[in-house]
Every structure is written in structure tokens, then in C-alpha cells.
Amino acid sequence: MKPRVATAWLGGCSGCHMSFLDLDERLIELGEKIDLVYSPIADMKVFPANVDVTLVEGAVANVENEELAHIIRKNSRCVVSFGDCAVSGNVTAMRNQWDPEVVLHRAYIELSDVNPRIPREYPTIAELMKQAKPLHEIITVDAFIHGCPPTSDQIWTALTELLAGRIPASTHVFLRFG
């Protein structure tokens, strides 16, 4: 049975997933070794149970991100903070110096060309958390891949080592924060 791997995208730019796609022909080799069971790349809607390794991109920026982070932790043997937004909050957390209401007002009222209003009545738009947080402040994380975004070589090294049950020896993959 192949290891079950997932990737998830929280509050970030998708740059980490773009680097994942930069594995290029190694994606074919990876595809022969794993079952990709959840990913925005493959557009699965429900996070499955019994995942071996999950790479999580992005900071926890809204209530939907927080809920998904808890679901991922509950259903994953190994959770990896994937890139600097997940590791430290990075660019996503730059908004933390302002109250979320100020951010929403600026984005939806002040900068609006048409129909200025904050879209609170839409159930598809999750409520912002007071602050965007790195993943390890919300759930337990097993490893950290630094980089904005991490290189495809870093991702390859981390995945191949973790899937082999080994601790990555890369200088860019850490088993602790900092």
C-alpha cells in the first residue's frame, strides 16, 4: 500500500504549491510512490482520514483555516509546516498590526469602485481571525520546511525522507520551530 499524502492551502499565496509543481518530472516518480489523497492541485473537497504526511501551506488567517488545521492534525500522522507563512506567519501576518475591521474597511469600502460594502452575508467568505498565526500556534506540527517559497529540491528531500520514515537531514527541513 502506498503512503497517503496530502497538501493543504490556508492563508497564503500558493507559491509553495507552485514550487511543489516545480518538481517537474519528479512528480511522475512521486506519483508512483504515493497516493495523493487531498490537495488544491487535485481539487478534493473533504480532507480524508489516515493520511501519512500532510504539507500545509499558509498561515491560519480565518476561522475556516483554523477548522481545517484541526481536521488535518486529527487525520494525519505527520504534519509539516510548508513554507514561511505556515512556519512564521510571514506575509500573511503583516496584517496583524491592524484590527481586522480596519483591514476589511480598507479593502471593501475605501478601495471599492462599485458597491462598497463588507461581504459578511456571504457564507463562502470565512470570518477573519483577529491575527493570522503560524500553524504551530494552532496545532502540533512535526516538521518545518522553511522558504518563501521552499525550493522544489527542499520539498523533494523532505518528502522522500519523511516517506522513508527518516528524519530529513536537510538544512532547510527542521523538526522544531526556529
C-alpha positions as CSV (number, residue, x, y, z in Angstrom):
1,M,0.0,0.0,0.0
2,K,1.4,3.4,-1.0
3,P,1.8,6.2,1.6
4,R,-1.2,8.6,1.6
5,V,0.0,12.2,1.1
6,A,-2.0,15.4,1.3
7,T,-1.2,19.1,0.7
8,A,-3.4,21.9,2.0
9,W,-3.5,25.6,1.4
10,L,-4.5,28.0,4.2
11,G,-3.8,31.8,4.2
12,G,-1.1,32.2,1.6
13,C,-0.3,32.9,-2.0
14,S,0.0,29.3,-3.3
15,G,3.7,29.8,-4.0
16,C,4.6,26.7,-2.0
17,H,2.3,24.6,-4.2
18,M,3.8,26.2,-7.3
19,S,7.2,25.0,-6.0
20,F,5.7,21.6,-5.5
21,L,4.7,21.6,-9.1
22,D,8.2,22.6,-10.0
23,L,9.2,19.1,-9.1
24,D,8.6,18.6,-12.8
25,E,9.4,15.1,-13.9
26,R,10.0,14.1,-10.3
27,L,6.2,14.4,-9.9
28,I,5.9,11.2,-12.1
29,E,8.3,9.4,-9.8
30,L,6.4,10.8,-6.7
31,G,3.1,9.7,-8.2
32,E,4.4,6.1,-8.5
33,K,5.3,6.1,-4.8
34,I,2.3,7.8,-3.1
35,D,-1.4,8.3,-3.3
36,L,-2.2,12.0,-3.3
37,V,-5.5,11.9,-1.3
38,Y,-6.1,15.7,-0.8
39,S,-4.7,18.8,-2.5
40,P,-5.9,22.1,-4.0
41,I,-3.9,20.9,-7.1
42,A,-6.4,17.9,-7.4
43,D,-9.4,19.8,-6.1
44,M,-10.6,17.3,-3.4
45,K,-13.2,18.8,-1.2
46,V,-13.1,16.7,2.0
47,F,-10.0,16.0,4.0
48,P,-9.7,12.2,4.4
49,A,-8.7,10.0,7.3
50,N,-5.5,8.1,7.7
51,V,-3.1,10.4,5.9
52,D,0.6,9.7,6.4
53,V,2.2,13.1,5.5
54,T,0.4,16.4,5.1
55,L,2.2,19.5,3.8
56,V,0.3,22.6,5.0
57,E,0.9,25.9,3.2
58,G,-0.1,29.3,4.6
59,A,-0.8,31.0,7.9
60,V,-4.0,30.3,9.8
61,A,-5.8,33.6,8.9
62,N,-9.6,32.8,9.2
63,V,-11.9,30.5,11.0
64,E,-12.1,28.2,8.1
65,N,-8.3,27.8,8.1
66,E,-8.4,27.0,11.8
67,E,-11.1,24.4,11.4
68,L,-9.2,22.7,8.5
69,A,-5.9,22.8,10.6
70,H,-7.6,20.8,13.4
71,I,-9.1,18.3,10.9
72,I,-5.7,17.9,9.3
73,R,-4.0,17.2,12.6
74,K,-6.7,14.7,13.7
75,N,-6.3,12.8,10.4
76,S,-2.6,13.0,9.7
77,R,0.3,11.0,11.1
78,C,2.9,13.7,10.2
79,V,2.0,17.4,9.7
80,V,4.6,19.7,8.0
81,S,4.5,23.5,8.0
82,F,5.2,24.1,4.3
83,G,6.8,27.4,3.7
84,D,7.3,30.6,5.7
85,C,3.7,31.6,6.0
86,A,2.9,28.3,7.8
87,V,6.2,28.4,9.7
88,S,6.1,32.0,10.9
89,G,3.1,33.8,9.6
90,N,5.3,35.7,7.1
91,V,3.5,38.0,4.6
92,T,0.0,36.8,5.7
93,A,0.7,38.0,9.2
94,M,1.7,41.5,8.1
95,R,-2.0,42.5,8.6
96,N,-1.6,41.7,12.4
97,Q,-0.7,45.2,13.2
98,W,-4.2,46.4,12.3
99,D,-7.6,45.4,13.6
100,P,-9.4,43.1,11.1
101,E,-12.2,45.6,10.9
102,V,-9.8,48.2,9.7
103,V,-8.4,45.8,7.1
104,L,-11.9,44.9,5.8
105,H,-13.0,48.5,5.7
106,R,-9.9,49.5,3.7
107,A,-10.3,46.6,1.2
108,Y,-14.0,46.6,0.7
109,I,-15.1,50.2,1.4
110,E,-12.3,52.6,0.8
111,L,-10.8,50.8,-2.3
112,S,-14.1,49.8,-3.8
113,D,-15.1,51.2,-7.2
114,V,-18.6,49.7,-7.2
115,N,-21.0,48.7,-4.4
116,P,-18.8,49.4,-1.4
117,R,-19.7,47.0,1.4
118,I,-18.1,44.4,3.6
119,P,-19.3,41.0,2.3
120,R,-20.4,39.5,5.6
121,E,-23.6,38.0,4.3
122,Y,-21.8,35.5,2.0
123,P,-21.3,32.1,3.7
124,T,-18.4,31.4,1.3
125,I,-16.2,34.1,2.8
126,A,-14.8,33.0,6.2
127,E,-14.5,35.4,9.1
128,L,-11.0,36.7,9.7
129,M,-9.3,35.8,12.9
130,K,-8.0,38.7,15.0
131,Q,-4.5,37.7,13.9
132,A,-3.0,35.5,11.3
133,K,-0.9,32.8,13.1
134,P,1.7,30.3,12.1
135,L,0.4,26.7,12.0
136,H,2.3,25.5,15.1
137,E,0.4,28.1,17.2
138,I,-2.9,26.3,16.3
139,I,-1.9,22.6,16.1
140,T,1.1,20.4,16.8
141,V,3.5,20.3,13.8
142,D,6.0,17.6,13.2
143,A,8.4,19.3,10.8
144,F,9.0,22.7,9.2
145,I,10.1,23.4,5.6
146,H,11.4,27.0,5.5
147,G,11.4,29.2,2.4
148,C,9.2,31.7,0.6
149,P,8.6,29.5,-1.2
150,P,10.7,26.4,-0.4
151,T,12.6,25.2,-3.5
152,S,11.5,22.0,-5.3
153,D,14.7,20.4,-4.1
154,Q,13.8,21.1,-0.4
155,I,10.3,19.7,-1.0
156,W,11.7,16.6,-2.7
157,T,14.2,16.0,0.1
158,A,11.6,16.4,2.8
159,L,9.0,14.2,1.2
160,T,11.4,11.4,0.2
161,E,12.9,11.3,3.7
162,L,9.6,11.5,5.6
163,L,8.0,8.9,3.4
164,A,11.0,6.6,4.0
165,G,10.4,7.1,7.8
166,R,13.6,9.1,8.2
167,I,14.3,12.4,9.8
168,P,15.2,14.8,7.0
169,A,18.9,15.8,7.2
170,S,18.5,18.9,5.0
171,T,19.5,22.3,6.5
172,H,16.1,23.6,5.3
173,V,13.9,21.0,6.9
174,F,13.6,21.1,10.7
175,L,11.8,19.1,13.3
176,R,11.4,22.1,15.5
177,F,10.5,25.8,15.0
178,G,13.3,28.3,14.9
